[in-house]
Amino acid sequence: MSSSTPQFGERATQLLLESRRSTASDTFLKYNDAQVRLVIREQRELETLIQEAMSKLNPDKMDIDNEVNITPDIILYQTAILRNKRCLLAYHHHRLERLKDLYWTVGGALPLILSTSNATASGASSSSQTSDIRSKLSPHEVDFLRSYNASVLTFRSGVLATEEVDLFAPISRPPKDLHVHVKVIKDCGVIQTEVGAIDFRPGQRFMVRRADVEHLIVQKYLEEV
């Protein structure tokens, strides 16, 4: 095998390095579809090599357990296949966990994730870290987010329907009061609260029930004062 030809497992290792870089830099990288396809192609090539090696085995040569002796090359190919599978699973698991973290960071606002151009994996909005999350997702990841969101909403409307619990409220600072004084940072439009409809316009301040506006605070539309 020439020095320019990737060794078995090298492409899959690159995916793991991407995951590590994503964690270290706290950024959400674009889905590497080309590299994933190369790993899958390598899997098929390895399966072909195994079949070719198996066809060369002499069925008349049995070991003490009456099984055909497996040659070292077959073991090598099978080991490479299993390692590639683990790397692919680790790569995709890492991305899905990052997406779930992002989903909860923005308070379950799925449209915000799929349409915004300045949401980062840490939930910050910064000119130096702007990133279009939607363009970094594979079609399957978009489907996952929509399915995950549907499951969360089903749980929220079913199990928690009668509870005064905001599933999307942050837990880093537990609230001390049921009501909160907020300042409007971005136009929210008309929001239904326990005291009726309120038109939240930038610069205005309101005293409202925390459960009614918690998601807007998380999404940075409102700010506690």
N, C-alpha and C positions, 0 to 999 in steps of 0.2 A: 504494500500500500504506500503510495507516494506521500511525501511530506505535505503536499498541497491538498490531499484528500482528507477530510475530517475523519477522525477515529470514531468508532462506534460509541455513541453516548455523548459525543462532544457537542452536538447541536442541542440536545436536551439539557446539557449542563448550562448552556448559554441562557436558556429560559430561567433556570434557577438563579443565575447571576442577575438577571433583570429583576426578579422578585426581590432579591436582597438589596439591589440598588433602589428600588421603589420604597422599601421600608426605611432604608438609611436616609434617604432624601425627603421622606414624607410627601411623595408625589405619586400621582396615578399615571402610569405609563400607558402608551397606546398598545392595544392588543397586537401581539406579534404573530399575525396570521401566517406570514410567509415562513417563519421559523417553525411554527407548529406543523404546517404542512410538510416541511422537510423531515421533521421527526417521524411523522406518520408514514412518509414514503420510505424512510429508513427501516421502519418496522416491517413493512411489506417486503423489502429487500432481504431482511434478516430471515423472515419466514420462508422465502424462496430458497435461501441458502440452507436452511434446516431441511427442507424437503429434498433438496439435491443431495445433501450429506446422508440423509436417511435412506435414499434410494441406492446408495453405494454400499450400505451395510450388508454383510453376508448373514442371512438368517440361519445358516447352518452352524454359525459360531455362537453358541450360547454360553452364559455364565452358569454358576452353580444353581441359580434360581430359575434357570430355563428362560432367561431374558436376553435379548440381543444386547451385546456390549455397546454402550454409547461412547462415541469417540469424543475427544476433547474439543474439537471444533463445534460440535453440536451443543455442548455445554456452554461454550463461549457465546454462541449466537443466542441461546435461550437466556443467558444471564443478561446480555445486552438488551434483549426485548423487555425483560422484567424491569430493568433499571430505567429504560425510556418511559415505560408506563408510570413508574413512580414519579419521575420528573414531570411528566405531563399532568398527572393528578395534583402534584404539589403546586405547580404553576397556576392551574385553574382555581384550586382551592384558595390560594393566596389572593387572587384577584377578586373572587367572590366575597371573601372576608373584608377586603378593602371597600368593596361596593356597599356591603351591609353597614360598615362603619360610617361611610359617607351618607347613606340613607338616614341613619339616626342622627347624624350631626346636623342635618338640615331640617330636622323635625318631621321626617317622613314626607317631605314635599317632592314627590317624584317628578312633577313637571319642571321643578327647579333644577334637578339633576340632569334631565334629558334635554333641557333647552338653554341653560345658562352658559355663559362664556367666561365666567369668573369664579366658579366654585372649585375649590381645591379639595384634595382628599382629607385635609385637616379642617375643612369647613371655613377657612379664611378667605377673604376677598382682598386680593392684593394685586397691584399692577405688575409686580415682579414675578407673580406666580399664577398668572391667568392661564386657564386651560379649559378648552371646550370638552367637557366630560363625554358628551354624546359621541363625538368623533373618535374617541379612544376606545369605544366599546365594540365588541363583536355583536352580530345580530342575536346570538344566543344569550349574551350578557344582558342585552336590552330586554329580552323575553324573561330572563331570570328576575330582573328588577321589577317588572310588571307583575309577575307571579308572586314575588315576595311581598310587594305592596298590597296585592289583593288579599293575601293570607293575613297580613297584619291588620288590615281594615276589617276583615271578617271577624277576627279575634276581638278587635276593639268594639265592634258593634254588637257582638254576641256576648262574650264572657264579661266584658267590662261595661255593658250598656247601662247597668244600674249603679255603677260605682263612680264616686267622685275622684277618679284617677285619670290623669293625663298620661297616656302611654308614651308620649313623645317628650315629656318634660325632662330636662337634664337632672341628673342626680348628684352632680358635683357640689351643688349648694342647695340643700333641701329648703323649700319655701317655709317661711315662718308665719305668713298670713294667707288667708283665702283671697284677699284682694291686693292689688298691686298698683302703684302709681307709675304710669308709663308716659314716655314722650314719643311721638311719631317721627320716625326717621325717614321712611319712604312711604309713598302713598299706598295704602292698603285697600282703599275702596270702602264699601259699606260692609260691616261685620255684625252679625247677629250675636247679641250678648244677653245676659239674664235681665238686663234693664231695657232691652229693645235694640233696635238697629243703631249703630254708631258709624258715622263717616269719619274714618281716620285720615286726616290730612297732615302733611309734614309740618312740624313745629308745634302742633297741638299737644295738650297733655290731658290725660284722663285717669280716673280711678275706676278700675274695672276688676271683675273677678278673674283671678289668675288663670283658671281653667279655660276661660273663653279666649284668652290671648296668648297663652303659653307658646303655641306653635309660631306665632308672629314674632315673639321675642327671640326664639331660637333661630328663626330665619332672618333676624336682624332688621325686620320692618319696624319693630318697636324697641325701645330701650328703657330699662328700669331707671327710675330717678328717686 
